[in-house]
Amino acid sequence: MKNILILCTGNSCRSQIAEGFMRKFAGGKATVFSAGVEVHGVNPCAVKIMEEDGIDISGQTSNHIDEYSGIDFDFVLTVCDNAKEKCPYFPGEAKQFHQNFPDPAKAQGTEEEILAEFRKVREMIEDYCRRFVEVNLR
């Protein structure tokens, strides 16, 4: 069983969405964690758009990277440039991956326009997670 850590700035949107998809696609091949270099709480829009896709992330929590200092990770994935720049060194054999996704929490407009941005980012993250599992968790 592999340990995967997904990092973002506030562990509220992108990393939460990625955690949900990674759990779905990895199944029993990995234990998946997400964290932030800050803690902002799980964004309700992220919960809503993942629910639309049949994935419940409402029970996930927003965690700080320091909470996982004792875990030996096989993979560390940063999903925003800020987290990559501030990502601490992880001892051991952790392979690091990076993909910068737009921050849907910065979307402005009507509720529907904001949700549309969340859905767009959700699709990007879903594709990324599916490919990651296909290549790295065979």
C-alpha positions in Angstrom: 0.0 0.0 0.0 1.4 3.4 -1.1 1.0 6.6 0.9 0.1 9.7 -1.2 0.1 13.3 0.1 -1.6 16.0 -1.9 -0.5 19.6 -1.0 -2.1 22.9 -1.7 -2.0 26.3 -0.1 -5.0 26.2 2.2 -6.2 22.6 1.8 -9.7 23.8 1.0 -10.4 23.2 -2.7 -7.8 21.8 -5.1 -6.2 19.3 -2.7 -9.6 18.3 -1.3 -10.9 17.6 -4.8 -7.7 15.7 -5.7 -7.9 13.7 -2.4 -11.5 12.6 -3.4 -10.5 11.5 -6.9 -7.3 9.9 -5.8 -9.2 7.7 -3.3 -11.7 6.8 -6.0 -9.1 5.9 -8.6 -6.5 4.3 -6.3 -8.9 2.1 -4.5 -7.0 -0.2 -2.2 -3.7 0.6 -3.7 -3.0 3.7 -1.7 -3.8 5.6 1.4 -4.4 9.2 0.5 -3.9 12.4 2.6 -4.2 16.0 1.8 -2.8 19.1 3.6 -2.0 22.7 3.2 0.9 25.0 4.0 -2.0 26.9 5.7 -5.4 25.7 6.8 -8.5 27.4 5.4 -11.3 24.7 6.0 -13.0 22.7 3.3 -14.7 24.9 0.8 -18.5 24.2 0.5 -18.4 24.7 -3.3 -15.8 21.9 -3.5 -18.1 19.6 -1.5 -21.0 20.5 -3.8 -19.3 20.0 -7.1 -17.8 16.7 -6.0 -21.2 15.5 -4.8 -22.4 16.2 -8.3 -19.8 13.7 -9.5 -20.8 11.1 -6.9 -17.9 11.7 -4.5 -18.6 12.7 -0.9 -15.8 14.8 0.5 -17.9 16.4 3.2 -16.2 14.3 5.9 -12.7 15.4 4.8 -10.8 17.8 7.0 -8.5 20.7 6.2 -5.1 19.8 7.7 -1.7 21.4 8.0 1.3 19.8 6.5 3.0 19.5 10.0 0.3 17.0 11.0 1.9 14.4 8.7 5.5 14.7 9.6 5.7 11.1 10.9 4.3 9.4 7.8 6.6 7.9 5.2 5.1 9.1 1.9 5.8 7.4 -1.4 4.4 10.3 -3.4 4.0 14.0 -2.7 1.9 15.9 -5.2 1.7 19.7 -5.1 -1.4 21.1 -6.9 -0.5 24.8 -6.8 2.7 26.7 -7.3 2.6 28.3 -3.8 2.6 24.9 -2.2 5.5 23.7 -4.4 7.5 26.7 -3.4 6.8 26.2 0.3 6.8 22.4 0.3 9.0 21.1 3.1 11.6 18.5 2.5 10.3 14.9 3.0 12.9 12.4 4.1 12.9 9.0 2.5 12.0 8.0 -1.0 9.0 10.2 -1.7 8.7 11.0 -5.4 7.5 14.5 -5.9 5.1 15.6 -8.6 3.8 19.1 -9.4 0.8 20.3 -11.4 -0.5 23.9 -11.0 -4.3 24.1 -11.1 -6.2 27.4 -11.1 -7.7 28.3 -7.7 -11.5 28.1 -8.0 -11.9 29.9 -4.7 -10.7 33.0 -6.4 -13.6 32.9 -8.9 -16.0 35.8 -8.9 -19.5 36.4 -10.2 -22.8 34.8 -9.7 -23.1 31.6 -7.7 -23.5 29.7 -11.0 -20.4 31.4 -12.5 -18.4 30.4 -9.4 -19.6 26.8 -9.6 -18.8 26.7 -13.3 -15.2 27.6 -12.4 -15.1 24.9 -9.7 -16.5 22.3 -12.2 -13.8 23.3 -14.7 -11.0 22.8 -12.2 -12.7 19.6 -11.0 -12.5 18.1 -14.5 -8.8 19.0 -14.8 -8.0 17.4 -11.4 -10.0 14.3 -12.2 -8.0 13.8 -15.4 -4.7 14.4 -13.6 -5.6 11.9 -10.8 -6.8 9.2 -13.2 -3.6 9.5 -15.2 -1.4 9.5 -12.1 -3.0 6.3 -10.8 -2.7 4.6 -14.2 1.0 5.4 -14.5 2.2 5.2 -10.9 0.0 2.7 -9.1 -0.1 -0.3 -11.5 
